[in-house]
Amino acid sequence: MKKIILLITFLAASLFADVKYTDMFDAYDNAKAQHKTVLIMLSQKGCPACQYMEKVVFNNADVAKDLKKNFVVVHLDIHEDSIPDKLSYFATPTFYFLDANEKILKKITGGINAKDFQSILNQFHKKR
């Protein structure tokens, strides 16, 4: 019985595992090919709100499923990665939603709970 529970837990965890990040160079090509929106997260090490978003919100079953299905997700560290000129920030995390032609559709600054983040993701389903 323990093995069955362990197997079910493993399968559920792998189904909603961490969001797979795409390289910035491939993001727009992937978004065009897959008809998805690009989501760029700007963060930095030691940022509690960034860690909350990655460990709690992005691992929420509904959010993770939606991100995998409808978004090309890019994670950039403001101190380690090259940030495109048109993406500004004054705090982390900062999220940018862009179309496949690199047009900024929405910008959000700060961490938010999974329910509110899912509501934001849902806005982009209607635009396609």
C-alpha positions in Angstrom: 0.0 0.0 0.0 2.8 2.4 0.8 4.4 1.8 -2.6 1.1 2.7 -4.3 0.7 5.9 -2.3 4.4 6.8 -3.1 3.8 6.1 -6.8 0.7 8.2 -6.9 2.5 11.0 -5.0 5.4 10.9 -7.5 3.1 10.9 -10.5 1.1 13.8 -9.2 4.3 15.8 -8.4 5.8 15.1 -11.8 2.5 16.2 -13.5 2.6 19.6 -11.8 6.4 19.8 -11.4 8.2 23.1 -11.6 7.5 25.2 -14.6 9.9 24.7 -17.4 11.7 27.9 -18.4 12.6 28.7 -21.9 15.7 30.5 -23.0 15.1 34.1 -23.9 16.6 33.6 -27.4 13.9 30.9 -28.2 11.0 32.4 -26.4 9.4 34.4 -29.3 10.0 31.7 -31.9 8.4 29.1 -29.6 5.5 31.5 -28.8 4.8 32.0 -32.6 5.1 28.3 -33.4 2.9 27.2 -30.4 0.5 30.2 -30.5 1.3 31.1 -26.9 1.9 34.2 -24.8 5.4 34.9 -23.5 5.7 35.4 -19.7 9.0 36.9 -18.5 9.7 36.9 -14.8 12.5 39.2 -13.6 13.8 38.2 -10.2 16.9 38.2 -8.0 18.5 35.9 -5.5 17.3 36.4 -2.0 14.0 37.9 -3.0 11.3 36.4 -0.7 8.4 37.3 -3.1 10.3 35.8 -6.0 10.8 32.6 -4.1 7.1 32.5 -3.1 6.1 32.9 -6.7 8.3 30.1 -7.9 7.8 27.6 -5.0 4.2 28.2 -4.1 2.3 30.0 -6.9 4.0 28.3 -9.9 3.6 24.9 -8.2 -0.1 25.4 -7.7 -1.7 22.7 -9.8 -4.0 25.0 -11.8 -1.3 27.7 -12.4 1.3 25.1 -13.4 -1.0 23.5 -15.8 -2.0 26.8 -17.4 1.6 28.0 -17.7 2.6 24.8 -19.4 -0.4 24.8 -21.8 -0.6 28.5 -22.7 2.6 30.3 -22.0 6.3 30.3 -22.9 7.9 31.2 -19.6 11.3 32.9 -19.3 13.1 33.5 -16.0 15.7 36.3 -15.9 17.8 37.2 -12.9 18.4 41.0 -12.9 22.0 40.6 -11.7 23.1 37.7 -13.7 21.2 37.8 -17.0 21.0 40.4 -19.8 17.6 42.1 -19.5 16.1 43.4 -22.8 16.1 47.3 -22.9 12.3 47.6 -23.1 11.8 45.6 -19.9 12.2 47.9 -16.8 11.8 47.1 -13.1 12.0 48.9 -9.8 11.3 45.8 -7.7 11.2 42.0 -8.0 9.5 40.0 -9.1 8.3 41.9 -12.1 6.3 40.0 -14.7 5.9 40.9 -18.4 3.3 39.3 -20.6 4.2 39.7 -24.3 2.8 38.5 -27.6 5.0 36.6 -30.1 5.9 39.9 -31.8 7.5 41.2 -28.6 4.7 43.6 -27.9 4.2 44.2 -24.1 0.6 43.2 -23.2 0.8 43.6 -19.4 3.3 44.3 -16.6 2.9 43.2 -13.0 5.2 44.0 -10.1 5.3 42.0 -6.9 4.2 38.6 -5.7 0.6 37.6 -5.6 -1.3 34.6 -4.5 -2.2 31.7 -6.8 -5.9 32.6 -7.2 -5.1 36.2 -8.3 -2.3 35.1 -10.5 -4.6 32.5 -12.2 -7.1 35.3 -12.8 -4.4 37.3 -14.6 -3.4 34.2 -16.7 -7.1 33.7 -17.6 -7.1 37.2 -19.2 -4.8 36.0 -22.0 -7.1 33.0 -23.0 -9.7 35.5 -24.2 -7.2 37.5 -26.3 -6.4 34.5 -28.6 
